[in-house]
Amino acid sequence: MNYLAHLHLAHISHTSLAGALLGEYAKGHIDTQLAPELQLGIRLHRQIDSFTDAHPLHLGAVQAMPSPFRRYGGIIMDMMFDHFLALHWHCYHEQPLPDFINEAHRQLTPDAQWPAAMVTLVARMQQYQLLASYQTLDGISLALSRIDQRFRRPTPLPQCAPLLRAHYDDMEQAFLGFYPELMEFVIAKAREA
């Protein structure tokens, strides 16, 4: 899952939004010097990613992609699942998406425990309204082009718009079957913590 889903899942599980994003940057052993809510957010982020990557609906959508896109299928599906979450937001959250995004932006105040890359991400997320842009395929295509820039060599990510259109309905059905299960999983994991 990508940023919007991680923030949504943190919200519905009453855990830290900052911790949910910090999971994107914290590698290896979780630093015990971090605030407990950030540690929990990192653990949940990892559990969400593992659950997602192993889920048959996610795996099936990735495996349905032709070469050379299949190699980047996890990234593509994470972005598309954020797109479908934004598109079907009213089914998963009582608060309108623009209000949720504004509230998330207010809560994501940089902290000394955040790595510099996360501070930059949150600033860009707010400045460019990244989460709102996920509502359109153009926004997803732009985000995938930005992700391509993080790789040393060019990837097919900037050219995947035709793929997204061709597989759109199947990807949407995969999301609609998958996301309620993920929500239940996260809520249960947060209660166990």
Buried (B, 14 or more C-beta within 10 A) or exposed (E): BBBBBBBBBBBBBEBBBBBBBBBBBBEEEBEEEBBEBBBBBBBBBEBBBEBBBEBEBBBBBBEBBEEEBBEBBBBBBBBBBBBBBBBBBEEBBEEEBEEBBBBBBEEBEEEEBBEEEBEEBBEEBBEBBBBBBBBEBEBBBBBBBBBBEEEEEEBBBBBBBEBBEEBBEEBBEBBEBBBEEBBEBBBEBBEEE
